[in-house]
Amino acid sequence: MKSFKSQEEARAAGVYISKIRSFVKREGRLTDAQAKAIEGNWPSKGLSIKQGMLNFDQVFGRAAPTVLEIGFGMGKSFVEMTATAPQHNFIGIEVHRPGIGTCLADAEEAGVENLRVFEHDAVEVLAQSIADDSLHRLQLYFPDPWHKTRHHKRRIVQPGFVQNIRTKLAIGGTFHMATDWQQYAQHMMDVMTQADGFENTSSEGTNGYVARPDYRPITKFEVRGQKLGHGVWDLIFKRVS
């Protein structure tokens, strides 16, 4: 950024500074069913940062603990989780449009009403649409590990991102991460252990990791990986200040 101290200062001067993103947007071709699901369900289940800071009670028509998931993929596990926890509100963020279409189609078929989705960059959604101290839980499952050393800067779990999350969680709210890449699990653990305002919920003797909680459905991808001897690491940290 050289002569500019922030993105905001650069924009004010009319200079565009590219951002390091933690994802690569895969356009993909929408199937007719996915397109139909988006068209039919977006008015009731779609969210946009143009709406500004959200009032969850108004968005869902009720007061309930709200869970936000970043990067729900094709949405199968996200919809399953939503259907089995009707006492919670769920907001999902995804940039892959076919995944959004499949998620909305599955949600419609399951008859769930406590689900909303964004098609946008999660960092911008958090900044512009999610009020401070408002989330019961934030979920980040199997994010891109960016395993090459030169790409580690693209990993979404970084100190600055974690502190942004901290402000959005209510006191006592949790940040739940899961990955099948051991090196990324250790990276997450290192970042979270050093993060101000968080406490690890794991018990002693577990190396800081936790068993998969019942509310996180196990995916076909995980089952296949387990058969091949691959591990999965879950981390849950609670906001304490």
N, C-alpha and C positions, 0 to 999 in steps of 0.2 A: 504494500500500500504506500510505501515510501513516504512522501510528504504529507500523507493524510493519517490522522490518528484513528479514524473509524470509517466504517462503511457510510454512515450518515453524513460525515464531513465530506467524503468524496462525492456522494450524490449531490450535495448542496453546491459543489463546485462544477457539477455537470460531467463528472468523470465516472465511468463505469468500472467497477472492480469485480472480477469474477470470483465466485464463491467456491470453496471446496465442498463438494457434495458427497454424502455417504452412500449414494445410490446411483445407478445408471438406469435411466428410464427406458424400459422395453416397450415399444409401442404395441406390437402384436396386432393381429386382426380380430376384430370383434365378430363373434358368431351372431347369427340372427337372434338366438335366445338371449345372449348377453346384452345385445343392443335393446331388445324388447324389455328386459328386466330393468335396465337403467332408465329407459324412457318412462316405464310405468311406475317405478318406485322412487325415482329421484325427488319428485315433489314432496314426498312424505319422509324420506330417509336420507336425502342428500344434504350436505352442509357445505358452506362456502365461507372463505375468509372475508368476503365482501359483507357478510352479516355482522362483522365486528366481534367484539367480545361477547361470548355466548352466556346466556342465562340458562343453565341446565334445566331448571324447573319449567321454564317456558318451552324449551326445545322438546322435552319429553312429556310435558303435561303433568308432571308430578315431582315430588321431592324424593330422591333416592341416591344412594352412593353411586358415583360415576367412575367407570373404569375406561381408560383410554389405551388402545393398542396401536403401536406404530408398525406398519408393514405387515398386514394380515395375509398377504399373498393371494391365493384363490379363495380364502375366506371360510373354508370348510370347518376348521377348528374354531374360528372366531364365532361362527353362527352356532355351532354346537355349544360353546361356552355360554353364549347369550341365551340360548333356549333353556339351558339347565340352571340359570341363575336369574329368574324373572324379577327378583328383588333388587337387581342392580340395573343401572343404565350403562350402555356400552357405546363408545365412540371408536371407530376404526379409521386409520389413515393409511392410504395406499396410493401409489402413483401408477400402478399397472392397470390400465382401464379394463382389459378382459377379466382381471381378478375382481375388480369392483362389480362387473356385470354378473359374474358367477356368484359372488357373495350375496348380491341383492336377489338373485333368482332363488338361491337356497333359503334366504331369510323369508322370502315370500312363501315358499313351499312349506317352511316350518311354522309359519304364522307368528313369527316373533315381531314384537312392536317396540322392544326396548333397545333397538340398534339404530345407529346413525353412522354415516361414512363421509369422509373427506377424500377428494381426489386432489392432493396437493402435497407439497414438501412439509414434512412434519415439523421442522424447525420453525418455519413461518407460521404454521397452524398454532404451535405452542405460544409464539410471541403475540399473535394478533387475535386469537380466538379463544384461548383458554385462560380463565381468570386465575389469579394467584390463590393458593390455598383451597383449590376446588376439587382436586382429584382424590378419590379413594385409593386407586391403584393405577400405575402406569406399567404397561407390558411391552417388552421388546424380545420377541422370540425369533431365534435363528437369523439375526441380521447378517449381512454380507461381512465375512471376517477380513476381507482384503488382506489375504495371507502374505503377499509379497511385501518385503520391508519398505520399499519405496511407496507403497500404497497405505501404510498404516495410518497416515494422516487422514485418510478417508473414513476410518472407523468412526461410527456414530458415537460410541461411548468414549468421550473425552472429558477432561475436567470442566471445561466451559459448558458443555451440553448437560452434564450432570447437575451443575448448579442451576441451570435453567429449569430442569425438571424439579429440583428441590423447591423452587418457588411456586410451582404449580400444584404440588402435592399438599394435602392438608397435613397438619402435624399428626403423626401416627400412620400416615399413608405410606404405601410401599412401592418400590421400584423393583419389578420382577424381570430378570433377564434369563434367557436360556440359549445355549449354543452347543453345537456338536463339534466345535473346533477347540481343542484343549488350549492352544496358545492364545486364542481370543478370550477364553474363559479366564485365563490367568491375567490377561490384560485388563479385563473387566474388574477382576478382583483387586488388582493393584490400584486402579483408578478409584474404585468405590471405597476401599480401605482408607485412602488418603483424603476422601471428600469430606468437607465440613458438613455437619448437620445430619449425617446418616449413621445408622447403627446396623450392623449385620444381624440378621435374625437367626442365623444358623447356630446350632449347639456346638459345644466343644468336641473335638475329635473328628470333625467332618471336613477339615481343611477349608472351612468357610463356606462350603456349598451346602445346599439343602436338597432333600428328596423332592421329586416332582409333586407339587400339591394336587389334590384331586380336581381342583377347578381348571387345571390346564390339561386339556385332552391330549392323549398321546396320538401322534400322527402316524400314517402309514410309512412316511419317510423315516421316523424314529424306529419303528418296528423293524424295517428293513436294515437300518443301520445297526441295531442291536444284534440282529442275526449275523451280521458281518463282524461283530466285535467292536463296533464303534461306541464311544461313550457320549453321554449328554450331560451337561453341567447346568444346574439351575442356581441362580443367585437371587436372594431377596433381601433388600436393604430397606430399612424403615426410616422415614424422616423423623428426627427427634428435636430439631430446632430450626 
